Amino acid sequence: MDKIDGNFENILYLNVLEHIKDDVNEINLALKKIVSGGHLIILVPAHQELYSNFDKEAGHYRRYNTDFFKKLNLQDATIQKLYYLDIIGYFYIL
């Protein structure tokens, strides 16, 4: 793939990042491709403690907790919003 720097206003990862082994590198590569003021939007399966055979069979390397994103050493970026969707479903699974 050709190197593309700063050409996108927004990049969406909708249930993709969990399929990428080196997810931190992937996030930083995506950030390099976004213009100043753009957004990287990520939706991933939550709660690593819920990782199951279903995840493994689906090709997931992991699930995510908010701490993963809070601890990232982001290059020229800040997290604007970080939250769980469908938190009630979590309690039904446990």
N, C-alpha and C positions, 0 to 999 in steps of 0.2 A: 504494500500500500504506500502511496506517495505521502510524504510528510505534509500535513496541512496545519498551519499555525494561525490561530486567531481569525477564523473565517465564519464561525457559527455564533449566533446570538444565544442559542439554547441547545443543550444536549439532554436527551431523556434516556435514562436507563430504567426501563420498566420490567422488573423481574428478569434482569440480565446479569447483574453484578455477581450474584451468588454462583453463577456458572463459570466464572473467571478465576483461575487459581491465584494469580497475582493481582488481587483486587486493588490494592493500594497503588501500585504502579498504573493500573488502568484508570483510576480516578485522576491521578496527576497528568496522565497523557490527555485525558478528556479536557481537563482544565486549561491545558496549553492551546487547545483548539477553539476556545471560546473568546470572543471579543470582550474588551473591558466593559463591564456592566451587564454581561450575559449571565446565564444561569445553567448550572448542572443540577438536574432534578433526578433523584434516585428513589425508586421504590423497590424494596427487597423484603423477603420473608423475615419476620422478626423472631427473636428469642432463641438463641443458640441452644438453650436447654431443651427445646422442643425438636431439635434435629432428630430425624428418624430415618428408617429404611426408605420411606417414601422420598425424602429429600435426596438420599444417595442414589436411588433409582432414577430420579429426575435429573441427575447430573449436577446437583448442588454440592459445592464444597463446604458451605456453611450457611447459617442464618445469622442475623445481625442484632446486636443490642445497640442502644444509642451511644454507649461508651465507646464503641469502635469508632464512630464518626467524631466524637468529641476529642479523641486522642490522636486523630490524624494530623500529620504535619503538612498542612495544605500549602501549596505554592501560590502565593498572590491571590488567595481566596479566603472567604469567611463563610461560616454556616449561618444562614439567615433563619431557617426554620428546621426543626428536628423534632419529630413526634411519631408515636405509634398510631396506626389506624386499627380499628376494630379491636380495641383492647378488651372488650367484654368476651370475645371469642377465646382469648387466652385462658380464661378461667374455666371454660367448658372443656378444653383439651386436657387440662391438668386433672 
